[in-house]
Amino acid sequence: MSQNISVDAGHGYVKALSTTGERVLFPSLIAPAPTGPDLGRFGSQAVVVLDGEKYLVGDDARRSTGSLFSKEKATDPLTIAITKIAAAKAAGPGYHIVNLGVGLPLSWYASQKDALAAALTATATVDDCHLMIKSVSVFPQGIGALVSVGDLPWVGLVGLVDIGYRTVDFVVAEVRDGMPQPLTQYAGTYPGGMHIAFQSIAQALESETQVRFEPHELNADRETVTANGRQITLDPFRAFAFEALAGDLSRHLAITWDGVMDKLDRLYLAGGGAIALSPYLSGLSAVRILPDSQWANAQGFLSLLDG
């Protein structure tokens, strides 16, 4: 018997959901496992074996790599690998036949969806999990998040902004009888996701401390970093960077949604950056942050798979 699994392999975090209720979340970090002495149970890094190749994944890869940044997901072997690993973690040990749902940013969707589906339709062995990925459905990310909205008006116009690590997808939909119909002319991808803010924070920290930090070391869960033996509080750096990114995004939406922004009944925020940017998004009214906003795309993909 097959099961449905959705994987949202963002550039910040990988999220996976299965019809069994399993949830998987880890940073989008992956690197070939380094060579070195086997420390046995004293080693702090867990190695994942995918089809005979050894990888460090998530937090275990934090010291070995940066975030996934390739725009060509279908031809990026590490993105394909991390997607299969996430699906296996959601499926669990044993043999599984899987219908897989994944997403692409709106602006990449048309050109990459077929190649991504072909790249993921395969068998894979991840540790003690054996997957036969029978089918792959590729969905537009913003539409996936829109499908997850649970409190749409019966009629009206709604907007959705999906704030990811590398990209921000946005879409306006006309709702009739509770069903949203996306409007193509108001849908697209803004190429300045949360990584822009974290790059700005890293540059500001380096200017003040002369210590280099990678953007993925400054995630929203950290309150401080250590530089030259001194604890540096990140909140002031974040506030400046988040406000700057939110201002750029607000201006972009004002232009792209000219003529419709003021008519929205509701504006939903989704994605891992929704909570961080919401206080700084000026000029946007009727804003609602989706519950579990980081999971909105994965939830939408799974709903579409489940019909």
Backbone as CSV, one residue per row, in Angstrom:
resi,resn,N_x,N_y,N_z,CA_x,CA_y,CA_z,C_x,C_y,C_z
1,MET,0.849,-1.195,0.000,0.000,0.000,0.000,0.883,1.243,0.000
2,SER,0.521,2.223,-0.821,1.336,3.430,-0.919,0.876,4.480,0.077
3,GLN,1.780,5.401,0.400,1.420,6.531,1.243,1.852,7.820,0.566
4,ASN,1.174,8.907,0.916,1.499,10.220,0.379,2.434,10.950,1.329
5,ILE,3.457,11.548,0.761,4.415,12.334,1.545,4.687,13.630,0.798
6,SER,4.648,14.736,1.521,5.004,16.028,0.932,6.321,16.496,1.526
7,VAL,7.166,17.096,0.681,8.439,17.639,1.124,8.571,19.059,0.584
8,ASP,8.741,19.993,1.481,9.020,21.381,1.119,10.494,21.622,1.407
9,ALA,11.324,21.451,0.379,12.771,21.598,0.543,13.152,23.049,0.296
10,GLY,12.926,23.883,1.293,13.277,25.287,1.179,14.771,25.485,1.327
11,HIS,15.212,26.711,1.093,16.631,27.006,1.229,17.025,27.274,2.683
12,GLY,16.046,27.391,3.565,16.326,27.571,4.982,16.097,26.305,5.774
13,TYR,14.915,25.701,5.591,14.556,24.476,6.297,13.854,23.517,5.349
14,VAL,14.024,22.235,5.630,13.302,21.186,4.925,12.168,20.718,5.828
15,LYS,10.968,20.679,5.253,9.795,20.212,5.995,9.193,19.024,5.247
16,ALA,8.801,17.989,5.969,8.174,16.825,5.343,7.001,16.367,6.194
17,LEU,5.918,15.988,5.519,4.717,15.486,6.176,4.266,14.210,5.478
18,SER,3.709,13.285,6.236,3.154,12.080,5.634,1.708,11.904,6.073
19,THR,1.002,11.066,5.334,-0.392,10.802,5.674,-0.518,10.078,7.007
20,THR,0.575,9.523,7.512,0.542,8.868,8.822,0.654,9.872,9.965
21,GLY,0.875,11.155,9.632,0.996,12.188,10.650,2.410,12.508,11.043
22,GLU,3.382,11.839,10.442,4.782,12.084,10.777,5.213,13.452,10.251
23,ARG,5.956,14.210,11.096,6.493,15.521,10.727,8.009,15.490,10.848
24,VAL,8.673,16.053,9.848,10.136,16.120,9.845,10.543,17.552,9.542
25,LEU,11.447,18.102,10.350,11.926,19.466,10.157,13.406,19.511,10.489
26,PHE,14.212,20.031,9.561,15.629,20.230,9.839,16.188,21.291,8.902
27,PRO,17.293,21.946,9.302,17.880,22.974,8.435,18.303,22.393,7.089
28,SER,18.191,23.203,6.036,18.541,22.760,4.676,20.046,22.779,4.495
29,LEU,20.693,21.915,5.211,22.147,21.802,5.174,22.506,20.350,4.906
30,ILE,23.367,20.124,3.923,23.797,18.771,3.599,25.200,18.842,3.025
31,ALA,26.021,17.881,3.399,27.407,17.832,2.918,27.877,16.389,2.946
32,PRO,28.738,16.011,2.013,29.345,14.677,2.108,30.036,14.520,3.459
33,ALA,29.867,13.370,4.069,30.477,13.138,5.383,31.995,13.231,5.273
34,PRO,32.648,13.993,6.144,34.105,14.135,6.067,34.809,12.861,6.506
35,THR,36.010,12.684,6.007,36.819,11.556,6.453,37.527,11.937,7.749
36,GLY,37.796,10.971,8.583,38.455,11.233,9.859,38.318,10.027,10.749
37,PRO,38.854,10.091,11.946,38.779,8.938,12.851,37.348,8.648,13.278
38,ASP,37.020,7.389,13.417,35.712,6.968,13.893,35.687,7.119,15.413
39,LEU,34.852,8.034,15.899,34.777,8.287,17.337,33.691,7.457,18.011
40,GLY,33.038,6.582,17.237,32.018,5.722,17.820,30.907,6.523,18.467
41,ARG,30.500,6.093,19.661,29.392,6.780,20.340,29.773,8.161,20.856
42,PHE,31.059,8.494,20.804,31.488,9.815,21.244,31.424,10.851,20.120
43,GLY,31.190,10.417,18.925,31.047,11.359,17.821,29.723,12.086,17.911
44,SER,29.738,13.370,17.639,28.528,14.187,17.793,27.717,14.282,16.511
45,GLN,28.270,13.845,15.375,27.591,14.001,14.095,27.041,12.660,13.632
46,ALA,25.742,12.636,13.309,25.095,11.426,12.820,25.213,11.387,11.297
47,VAL,25.721,10.302,10.779,25.897,10.136,9.341,24.649,9.473,8.764
48,VAL,24.149,10.018,7.649,23.026,9.444,6.922,23.578,8.794,5.657
49,VAL,23.170,7.562,5.405,23.653,6.833,4.229,22.534,6.770,3.198
50,LEU,22.738,7.433,2.058,21.776,7.433,0.956,22.395,6.694,-0.222
51,ASP,21.814,5.553,-0.549,22.294,4.746,-1.687,23.808,4.543,-1.644
52,GLY,24.307,4.260,-0.453,25.718,3.966,-0.285,26.616,5.169,-0.065
53,GLU,26.102,6.385,-0.261,26.882,7.603,-0.054,26.575,8.166,1.332
54,LYS,27.619,8.604,2.028,27.464,9.101,3.397,27.378,10.623,3.417
55,TYR,26.389,11.137,4.183,26.166,12.580,4.268,25.996,13.008,5.728
56,LEU,26.339,14.261,5.980,25.887,14.965,7.175,24.703,15.826,6.760
57,VAL,23.651,15.849,7.595,22.409,16.519,7.223,21.921,17.366,8.386
58,GLY,21.325,18.522,8.057,20.724,19.376,9.067,21.759,19.972,9.996
59,ASP,21.460,19.984,11.282,22.376,20.581,12.256,23.751,19.922,12.249
60,ASP,23.806,18.636,11.915,25.089,17.940,11.884,25.996,18.459,10.765
61,ALA,25.409,19.129,9.770,26.196,19.663,8.653,26.506,21.150,8.814
62,ARG,26.099,21.731,9.939,26.191,23.191,10.085,27.625,23.688,9.979
63,ARG,28.596,22.932,10.442,29.991,23.368,10.386,30.668,22.991,9.068
64,SER,29.950,22.275,8.223,30.590,21.731,7.021,30.114,22.358,5.724
65,THR,29.033,23.131,5.735,28.471,23.620,4.489,27.631,24.853,4.739
66,GLY,27.218,25.490,3.658,26.254,26.582,3.718,24.886,26.089,3.287
67,SER,23.884,26.981,3.297,22.538,26.604,2.891,22.503,26.265,1.403
68,LEU,21.508,25.463,1.024,21.320,25.157,-0.389,20.893,26.418,-1.129
69,PHE,21.613,26.760,-2.184,21.298,28.008,-2.865,21.078,27.847,-4.359
70,SER,21.154,26.646,-4.885,21.015,26.467,-6.318,19.603,26.810,-6.775
71,LYS,19.508,27.528,-7.885,18.202,27.809,-8.471,17.709,26.634,-9.316
72,GLU,18.624,25.758,-9.725,18.266,24.632,-10.583,18.068,23.388,-9.724
73,LYS,16.905,23.308,-9.077,16.685,22.219,-8.134,16.735,20.857,-8.815
74,ALA,16.259,20.777,-10.047,16.189,19.486,-10.717,17.563,18.921,-11.029
75,THR,18.559,19.780,-11.198,19.900,19.295,-11.544,20.883,19.416,-10.379
76,ASP,20.409,19.804,-9.221,21.271,19.942,-8.054,21.255,18.623,-7.276
77,PRO,22.333,17.855,-7.323,22.307,16.533,-6.670,22.077,16.607,-5.167
78,LEU,22.561,17.661,-4.498,22.366,17.740,-3.050,20.906,18.058,-2.708
79,THR,20.236,18.868,-3.535,18.815,19.136,-3.296,17.991,17.868,-3.492
80,ILE,18.313,17.116,-4.538,17.616,15.843,-4.756,17.880,14.899,-3.584
81,ALA,19.121,14.852,-3.121,19.477,13.967,-2.010,18.738,14.344,-0.740
82,ILE,18.696,15.631,-0.414,18.072,16.050,0.848,16.558,15.836,0.800
83,THR,15.962,15.931,-0.391,14.530,15.668,-0.535,14.228,14.197,-0.281
84,LYS,15.047,13.308,-0.840,14.853,11.874,-0.608,15.064,11.515,0.863
85,ILE,16.060,12.137,1.484,16.321,11.869,2.901,15.138,12.315,3.757
86,ALA,14.584,13.485,3.457,13.422,13.971,4.215,12.226,13.042,4.031
87,ALA,11.997,12.590,2.802,10.879,11.673,2.551,11.062,10.374,3.322
88,ALA,12.307,9.871,3.367,12.565,8.633,4.103,12.347,8.812,5.600
89,LYS,12.763,9.959,6.146,12.551,10.220,7.568,11.059,10.278,7.887
90,ALA,10.261,10.827,6.944,8.814,10.891,7.169,8.164,9.514,7.031
91,ALA,8.722,8.675,6.154,8.143,7.345,5.936,8.473,6.392,7.074
92,GLY,9.707,6.474,7.595,10.120,5.582,8.668,10.794,4.328,8.135
93,PRO,11.280,3.466,9.035,11.988,2.253,8.615,11.078,1.324,7.805
94,GLY,11.736,0.496,6.970,10.984,-0.487,6.201,10.903,-0.139,4.730
95,TYR,10.028,-0.839,4.027,9.836,-0.650,2.581,8.562,0.150,2.364
96,HIS,8.650,1.198,1.553,7.491,2.075,1.351,7.357,2.438,-0.122
97,ILE,6.135,2.365,-0.606,5.787,2.906,-1.919,5.180,4.284,-1.681
98,VAL,5.738,5.301,-2.339,5.420,6.684,-1.975,4.934,7.480,-3.189
99,ASN,3.874,8.246,-2.969,3.485,9.323,-3.879,4.018,10.612,-3.253
100,LEU,4.910,11.282,-3.945,5.633,12.413,-3.379,5.111,13.730,-3.947
101,GLY,4.897,14.704,-3.073,4.519,16.050,-3.490,5.589,17.041,-3.081
102,VAL,6.078,17.833,-4.016,7.115,18.830,-3.760,6.720,20.135,-4.448
103,GLY,7.505,21.186,-4.212,7.155,22.487,-4.773,8.330,23.203,-5.377
104,LEU,8.007,24.208,-6.184,8.989,25.115,-6.770,8.450,26.532,-6.666
105,PRO,9.339,27.525,-6.481,8.880,28.917,-6.532,8.143,29.204,-7.841
106,LEU,7.200,30.115,-7.787,6.347,30.399,-8.945,7.154,30.717,-10.200
107,SER,8.221,31.484,-10.056,8.964,31.908,-11.237,9.820,30.797,-11.833
108,TRP,10.062,29.723,-11.078,10.852,28.603,-11.587,9.956,27.447,-12.027
109,TYR,8.676,27.517,-11.706,7.796,26.361,-11.805,7.691,25.823,-13.232
110,ALA,7.342,26.674,-14.186,7.082,26.200,-15.548,8.312,25.557,-16.178
111,SER,9.482,26.118,-15.927,10.689,25.646,-16.602,11.317,24.422,-15.939
112,GLN,10.990,24.163,-14.657,11.701,23.103,-13.936,10.829,21.953,-13.446
113,LYS,9.500,22.105,-13.510,8.644,21.111,-12.851,8.811,19.705,-13.430
114,ASP,8.910,19.583,-14.744,9.013,18.252,-15.348,10.351,17.602,-15.013
115,ALA,11.418,18.375,-15.088,12.749,17.826,-14.786,12.860,17.427,-13.322
116,LEU,12.257,18.216,-12.415,12.311,17.876,-10.996,11.546,16.593,-10.724
117,ALA,10.364,16.449,-11.336,9.588,15.219,-11.154,10.358,14.011,-11.654
118,ALA,11.029,14.152,-12.789,11.788,13.032,-13.339,12.968,12.675,-12.443
119,ALA,13.624,13.695,-11.886,14.797,13.451,-11.046,14.448,12.736,-9.745
120,LEU,13.227,12.933,-9.265,12.834,12.357,-7.976,12.091,11.032,-8.113
121,THR,11.640,10.695,-9.309,10.930,9.431,-9.507,11.962,8.315,-9.580
122,ALA,12.180,7.646,-8.451,13.272,6.683,-8.369,13.101,5.831,-7.119
123,THR,13.967,4.863,-6.983,14.080,4.136,-5.722,15.236,4.745,-4.937
124,ALA,15.166,4.622,-3.624,16.225,5.162,-2.769,16.269,4.376,-1.475
125,THR,17.478,4.160,-0.982,17.666,3.531,0.319,18.352,4.541,1.228
126,VAL,17.679,4.889,2.318,18.209,5.847,3.290,18.279,5.136,4.636
127,ASP,19.499,4.792,5.050,19.691,4.003,6.266,18.837,2.727,6.187
128,ASP,17.860,2.585,7.098,17.039,1.370,7.083,15.665,1.591,6.453
129,CYS,15.546,2.621,5.625,14.301,2.887,4.899,14.533,2.668,3.405
130,HIS,13.617,1.933,2.779,13.701,1.675,1.340,12.469,2.292,0.668
131,LEU,12.708,3.252,-0.188,11.624,3.980,-0.846,11.508,3.573,-2.310
132,MET,10.284,3.378,-2.755,10.001,3.365,-4.172,9.093,4.561,-4.439
133,ILE,9.667,5.616,-4.993,8.887,6.827,-5.271,8.156,6.599,-6.585
134,LYS,6.880,6.236,-6.462,6.081,5.812,-7.611,5.658,6.987,-8.480
135,SER,5.314,8.106,-7.823,4.877,9.285,-8.579,5.344,10.538,-7.864
136,VAL,5.588,11.585,-8.628,6.002,12.877,-8.078,5.112,13.958,-8.662
137,SER,4.464,14.704,-7.788,3.664,15.863,-8.204,4.388,17.124,-7.757
138,VAL,4.602,18.042,-8.691,5.302,19.290,-8.389,4.286,20.425,-8.420
139,PHE,4.216,21.185,-7.332,3.228,22.249,-7.199,3.915,23.610,-7.079
140,PRO,3.249,24.677,-7.509,3.775,26.026,-7.244,3.692,26.329,-5.755
141,GLN,4.788,26.867,-5.174,4.842,27.038,-3.725,3.764,27.961,-3.190
142,GLY,3.554,29.091,-3.799,2.542,30.008,-3.284,1.150,29.402,-3.312
143,ILE,0.878,28.597,-4.353,-0.429,27.950,-4.454,-0.568,26.884,-3.368
144,GLY,0.527,26.184,-3.091,0.491,25.202,-2.015,0.116,25.835,-0.691
145,ALA,0.729,26.987,-0.394,0.406,27.683,0.853,-1.047,28.151,0.856
146,LEU,-1.532,28.622,-0.295,-2.914,29.104,-0.388,-3.898,27.977,-0.102
147,VAL,-3.602,26.774,-0.582,-4.480,25.620,-0.353,-4.596,25.311,1.139
148,SER,-3.557,25.644,1.910,-3.555,25.314,3.341,-4.393,26.280,4.178
149,VAL,-4.835,27.406,3.597,-5.581,28.407,4.363,-6.920,27.834,4.799
150,GLY,-7.207,27.942,6.078,-8.434,27.348,6.601,-9.566,28.316,6.861
151,ASP,-9.324,29.630,6.703,-10.390,30.596,7.027,-10.635,31.564,5.877
152,LEU,-10.669,31.042,4.652,-10.961,31.891,3.501,-12.368,32.469,3.613
153,PRO,-12.580,33.710,3.155,-13.945,34.230,3.097,-14.753,33.452,2.058
154,TRP,-16.061,33.561,2.121,-16.911,32.858,1.155,-16.771,33.475,-0.232
155,VAL,-16.679,34.806,-0.275,-16.433,35.526,-1.527,-15.462,36.666,-1.223
156,GLY,-14.744,37.127,-2.247,-13.859,38.270,-2.065,-12.497,38.051,-2.689
157,LEU,-11.596,38.972,-2.396,-10.221,38.905,-2.876,-9.285,38.672,-1.698
158,VAL,-8.359,37.759,-1.858,-7.360,37.514,-0.821,-5.976,37.508,-1.463
159,GLY,-4.992,37.899,-0.678,-3.614,37.823,-1.116,-2.840,36.910,-0.189
160,LEU,-1.799,36.308,-0.715,-0.925,35.478,0.109,0.522,35.792,-0.237
161,VAL,1.331,35.977,0.812,2.759,36.227,0.654,3.489,35.137,1.419
162,ASP,4.261,34.346,0.701,4.976,33.198,1.268,6.453,33.573,1.391
163,ILE,6.888,33.898,2.613,8.225,34.448,2.846,9.184,33.311,3.184
164,GLY,9.985,32.919,2.198,10.941,31.854,2.385,12.348,32.383,2.612
165,TYR,13.301,31.470,2.626,14.675,31.863,2.910,15.328,32.539,1.715
166,ARG,15.103,32.003,0.528,15.702,32.602,-0.655,14.714,33.433,-1.460
167,THR,13.468,33.006,-1.511,12.469,33.664,-2.353,11.205,33.983,-1.557
168,VAL,10.437,34.918,-2.096,9.121,35.252,-1.563,8.122,35.088,-2.705
169,ASP,7.211,34.138,-2.571,6.154,33.964,-3.562,4.934,34.761,-3.127
170,PHE,4.223,35.306,-4.099,3.013,36.075,-3.783,1.949,35.787,-4.823
171,VAL,0.702,35.817,-4.378,-0.409,35.528,-5.274,-1.670,36.197,-4.732
172,VAL,-2.528,36.654,-5.640,-3.861,37.149,-5.301,-4.866,36.163,-5.884
173,ALA,-5.895,35.846,-5.118,-6.922,34.914,-5.583,-8.303,35.524,-5.387
174,GLU,-9.177,35.262,-6.343,-10.587,35.618,-6.195,-11.311,34.422,-5.615
175,VAL,-12.013,34.630,-4.513,-12.701,33.533,-3.826,-14.179,33.568,-4.178
176,ARG,-14.662,32.437,-4.651,-16.092,32.287,-4.947,-16.574,31.000,-4.305
177,ASP,-17.625,31.105,-3.537,-18.166,29.947,-2.827,-17.087,29.233,-2.013
178,GLY,-16.196,30.034,-1.416,-15.168,29.491,-0.555,-13.984,28.871,-1.260
179,MET,-13.946,28.928,-2.605,-12.865,28.319,-3.374,-12.016,29.415,-4.017
180,PRO,-10.689,29.400,-3.785,-9.835,30.449,-4.347,-9.417,30.149,-5.779
181,GLN,-9.495,31.167,-6.638,-9.017,31.058,-8.009,-7.869,32.049,-8.184
182,PRO,-6.611,31.590,-8.234,-5.484,32.508,-8.363,-5.572,33.340,-9.638
183,LEU,-5.152,34.594,-9.524,-5.133,35.517,-10.655,-3.698,35.643,-11.146
184,THR,-3.457,35.161,-12.354,-2.090,35.042,-12.879,-1.342,36.360,-12.872
185,GLN,-2.038,37.446,-13.208,-1.351,38.733,-13.349,-0.833,39.290,-12.025
186,TYR,-1.283,38.712,-10.901,-0.844,39.187,-9.592,-0.009,38.138,-8.850
187,ALA,0.536,37.173,-9.584,1.334,36.110,-8.972,2.772,36.199,-9.456
188,GLY,3.706,35.882,-8.572,5.101,35.922,-8.974,6.026,35.607,-7.809
189,THR,7.305,35.803,-8.044,8.341,35.528,-7.051,9.231,36.745,-6.892
190,TYR,9.395,37.183,-5.654,10.349,38.248,-5.329,11.635,37.562,-4.884
191,PRO,12.782,37.889,-5.516,14.002,37.111,-5.280,14.776,37.501,-4.035
192,GLY,14.135,38.154,-3.080,14.849,38.603,-1.885,14.255,38.029,-0.627
193,GLY,14.531,36.752,-0.352,14.005,36.128,0.843,14.812,36.479,2.080
194,MET,14.623,35.690,3.141,15.233,35.998,4.430,16.753,35.963,4.390
195,HIS,17.335,35.265,3.394,18.800,35.218,3.346,19.391,36.602,3.143
196,ILE,18.640,37.507,2.489,19.117,38.881,2.309,19.317,39.538,3.676
197,ALA,18.343,39.350,4.568,18.450,39.927,5.907,19.615,39.305,6.674
198,PHE,19.755,37.979,6.588,20.823,37.320,7.345,22.202,37.653,6.774
199,GLN,22.294,37.882,5.476,23.559,38.353,4.902,23.903,39.741,5.438
200,SER,22.887,40.606,5.539,23.088,41.943,6.076,23.551,41.884,7.530
201,ILE,22.941,40.987,8.313,23.341,40.828,9.713,24.787,40.346,9.802
202,ALA,25.141,39.370,8.961,26.508,38.846,8.971,27.526,39.928,8.636
203,GLN,27.203,40.761,7.652,28.111,41.841,7.268,28.259,42.863,8.385
204,ALA,27.144,43.201,9.043,27.204,44.157,10.146,28.010,43.610,11.317
205,LEU,27.837,42.328,11.604,28.603,41.698,12.688,30.097,41.698,12.368
206,GLU,30.437,41.368,11.138,31.849,41.337,10.763,32.472,42.726,10.851
207,SER,31.688,43.747,10.447,32.180,45.113,10.536,32.466,45.519,11.983
208,GLU,31.637,45.048,12.921,31.799,45.436,14.322,32.828,44.581,15.049
209,THR,32.920,43.292,14.689,33.739,42.371,15.484,34.982,41.859,14.764
210,GLN,35.041,42.059,13.422,36.110,41.498,12.591,36.115,39.966,12.615
211,VAL,34.974,39.374,12.939,34.796,37.927,12.898,33.751,37.615,11.836
212,ARG,34.074,36.677,10.952,33.160,36.344,9.863,32.133,35.306,10.303
213,PHE,30.870,35.581,10.010,29.794,34.634,10.259,29.092,34.325,8.935
214,GLU,28.675,33.067,8.779,27.857,32.688,7.638,26.389,32.986,7.964
215,PRO,25.592,33.379,6.959,24.179,33.686,7.236,23.436,32.569,7.959
216,HIS,23.714,31.299,7.602,22.962,30.212,8.231,23.345,30.008,9.695
217,GLU,24.404,30.666,10.172,24.763,30.591,11.593,23.933,31.548,12.439
218,LEU,23.136,32.406,11.802,22.445,33.487,12.509,20.938,33.298,12.469
219,ASN,20.481,32.053,12.534,19.049,31.793,12.422,18.286,32.427,13.577
220,ALA,16.982,32.501,13.383,16.133,33.255,14.313,16.067,32.643,15.708
221,ASP,16.532,31.398,15.870,16.499,30.763,17.193,17.647,31.228,18.093
222,ARG,18.671,31.834,17.517,19.833,32.251,18.305,19.636,33.666,18.828
223,GLU,19.917,33.855,20.093,19.809,35.184,20.695,21.143,35.914,20.686
224,THR,22.240,35.152,20.774,23.567,35.756,20.820,24.541,34.928,19.992
225,VAL,25.662,35.538,19.652,26.803,34.820,19.082,28.042,35.242,19.857
226,THR,29.074,34.420,19.776,30.333,34.736,20.441,31.359,35.181,19.420
227,ALA,31.973,36.335,19.669,33.010,36.872,18.790,34.157,37.375,19.657
228,ASN,35.315,36.775,19.484,36.502,37.156,20.261,36.240,37.113,21.773
229,GLY,35.497,36.090,22.192,35.219,35.912,23.612,34.116,36.786,24.154
230,ARG,33.465,37.565,23.293,32.412,38.486,23.741,31.063,38.033,23.213
231,GLN,30.041,38.088,24.070,28.683,37.746,23.662,28.031,38.946,22.970
232,ILE,27.565,38.738,21.740,26.936,39.793,20.963,25.449,39.487,20.835
233,THR,24.603,40.407,21.275,23.152,40.236,21.147,22.727,40.548,19.715
234,LEU,21.930,39.643,19.137,21.582,39.768,17.728,20.359,40.632,17.459
235,ASP,19.516,40.865,18.456,18.253,41.577,18.224,18.420,42.923,17.511
236,PRO,19.340,43.798,17.921,19.460,45.085,17.214,19.850,44.917,15.742
237,PHE,20.705,43.959,15.456,21.107,43.709,14.069,19.922,43.180,13.260
238,ARG,19.145,42.298,13.887,17.994,41.722,13.198,16.940,42.779,12.897
239,ALA,16.652,43.632,13.866,15.612,44.642,13.676,15.918,45.516,12.471
240,PHE,17.156,45.955,12.348,17.544,46.808,11.222,17.418,46.045,9.905
241,ALA,17.911,44.795,9.863,17.900,44.010,8.628,16.486,43.599,8.234
242,PHE,15.660,43.202,9.199,14.291,42.793,8.890,13.476,43.978,8.386
243,GLU,13.676,45.135,8.988,12.940,46.330,8.552,13.316,46.704,7.116
244,ALA,14.598,46.602,6.790,15.047,46.940,5.437,14.455,45.972,4.413
245,LEU,14.484,44.666,4.706,13.933,43.680,3.779,12.427,43.854,3.629
246,ALA,11.732,44.069,4.745,10.284,44.255,4.694,9.915,45.495,3.892
247,GLY,10.705,46.557,4.007,10.439,47.762,3.236,10.575,47.514,1.748
248,ASP,11.630,46.787,1.344,11.810,46.464,-0.076,10.655,45.602,-0.584
249,LEU,10.239,44.620,0.209,9.148,43.742,-0.191,7.826,44.507,-0.297
250,SER,7.560,45.385,0.666,6.331,46.175,0.637,6.264,47.036,-0.616
251,ARG,7.389,47.646,-0.976,7.419,48.484,-2.180,7.198,47.653,-3.439
252,HIS,7.773,46.462,-3.473,7.587,45.586,-4.633,6.118,45.183,-4.773
253,LEU,5.479,44.809,-3.651,4.076,44.419,-3.703,3.176,45.588,-4.083
254,ALA,3.519,46.788,-3.610,2.714,47.967,-3.941,2.693,48.197,-5.448
255,ILE,3.816,47.928,-6.108,3.879,48.096,-7.565,3.189,46.941,-8.275
256,THR,3.503,45.716,-7.862,2.974,44.531,-8.538,1.472,44.382,-8.333
257,TRP,0.998,44.751,-7.148,-0.426,44.633,-6.836,-1.158,45.971,-6.957
258,ASP,-0.613,46.883,-7.743,-1.259,48.176,-7.931,-2.679,47.975,-8.478
259,GLY,-3.645,48.599,-7.840,-5.029,48.473,-8.258,-5.800,47.390,-7.553
260,VAL,-5.097,46.497,-6.841,-5.799,45.416,-6.156,-5.453,45.333,-4.672
261,MET,-4.288,45.869,-4.276,-3.864,45.729,-2.877,-4.886,46.325,-1.910
262,ASP,-5.424,47.473,-2.240,-6.370,48.138,-1.347,-7.743,47.466,-1.336
263,LYS,-7.943,46.488,-2.195,-9.236,45.812,-2.278,-9.229,44.425,-1.645
264,LEU,-8.087,44.036,-1.074,-7.995,42.704,-0.486,-8.828,42.612,0.783
265,ASP,-9.615,41.550,0.883,-10.365,41.300,2.115,-9.441,40.774,3.211
266,ARG,-8.461,39.968,2.796,-7.506,39.431,3.745,-6.163,39.242,3.044
267,LEU,-5.109,39.402,3.806,-3.768,39.149,3.311,-3.097,38.167,4.256
268,TYR,-2.753,36.996,3.740,-2.169,35.944,4.547,-0.649,35.934,4.380
269,LEU,0.048,35.720,5.483,1.495,35.551,5.456,1.817,34.110,5.794
270,ALA,2.666,33.499,4.962,3.107,32.126,5.185,4.621,32.083,5.099
271,GLY,5.184,30.923,5.396,6.622,30.749,5.266,7.366,30.989,6.568
272,GLY,8.618,30.570,6.570,9.439,30.675,7.768,9.737,32.093,8.201
273,GLY,9.620,33.065,7.283,9.902,34.454,7.627,8.681,35.276,7.978
274,ALA,7.499,34.657,8.018,6.263,35.410,8.229,6.254,36.141,9.566
275,ILE,6.599,35.459,10.630,6.558,36.075,11.957,7.624,37.154,12.079
276,ALA,8.822,36.880,11.537,9.929,37.830,11.661,9.649,39.138,10.945
277,LEU,9.050,39.078,9.753,8.860,40.298,8.952,7.542,41.014,9.213
278,SER,6.559,40.319,9.777,5.221,40.909,9.899,5.192,42.256,10.618
279,PRO,6.002,42.495,11.671,5.922,43.811,12.324,6.417,44.959,11.459
280,TYR,7.142,44.643,10.388,7.788,45.695,9.601,7.153,45.876,8.221
281,LEU,6.108,45.120,7.905,5.488,45.228,6.588,4.511,46.392,6.592
282,SER,4.966,47.527,6.119,4.157,48.747,6.140,3.216,48.790,4.950
283,GLY,2.071,49.402,5.155,1.128,49.609,4.070,0.292,48.401,3.728
284,LEU,0.423,47.323,4.467,-0.362,46.129,4.200,-1.400,45.979,5.307
285,SER,-2.650,45.904,4.923,-3.725,45.829,5.912,-4.364,44.439,5.905
286,ALA,-5.179,44.187,6.903,-5.904,42.919,7.052,-4.963,41.721,7.021
287,VAL,-3.786,41.872,7.647,-2.766,40.814,7.610,-3.084,39.726,8.636
288,ARG,-2.978,38.486,8.196,-3.141,37.340,9.088,-1.980,36.385,8.855
289,ILE,-1.270,36.043,9.920,-0.207,35.051,9.814,-0.844,33.671,9.930
290,LEU,-0.580,32.819,8.949,-1.174,31.492,8.985,-0.675,30.711,10.196
291,PRO,-1.561,29.967,10.854,-1.101,29.080,11.921,-0.085,28.092,11.345
292,ASP,0.988,27.842,12.090,2.000,26.913,11.588,2.525,27.373,10.230
293,SER,2.816,28.670,10.119,3.106,29.272,8.818,4.281,28.621,8.105
294,GLN,5.261,28.127,8.848,6.419,27.496,8.225,6.036,26.217,7.476
295,TRP,4.928,25.613,7.888,4.497,24.344,7.311,3.437,24.504,6.222
296,ALA,3.097,25.733,5.862,1.948,25.961,4.981,2.091,25.248,3.645
297,ASN,3.257,25.327,3.017,3.419,24.668,1.721,3.344,23.155,1.846
298,ALA,4.039,22.590,2.833,4.004,21.139,3.003,2.586,20.660,3.263
299,GLN,1.821,21.417,4.065,0.439,21.049,4.328,-0.402,21.123,3.070
300,GLY,-0.178,22.196,2.268,-0.924,22.345,1.025,-0.599,21.254,0.036
301,PHE,0.677,20.913,-0.109,1.065,19.845,-1.035,0.411,18.525,-0.635
302,LEU,0.419,18.227,0.670,-0.166,16.965,1.131,-1.674,16.954,0.895
303,SER,-2.323,18.083,1.113,-3.764,18.168,0.854,-4.064,17.919,-0.614
304,LEU,-3.243,18.481,-1.507,-3.452,18.262,-2.933,-3.215,16.809,-3.321
305,LEU,-2.224,16.172,-2.710,-1.998,14.745,-2.962,-3.164,13.905,-2.486
306,ASP,-3.716,14.286,-1.309,-4.807,13.517,-0.726,-6.131,13.785,-1.426
307,GLY,-6.141,14.808,-2.303,-7.362,15.108,-3.039,-8.396,15.840,-2.241
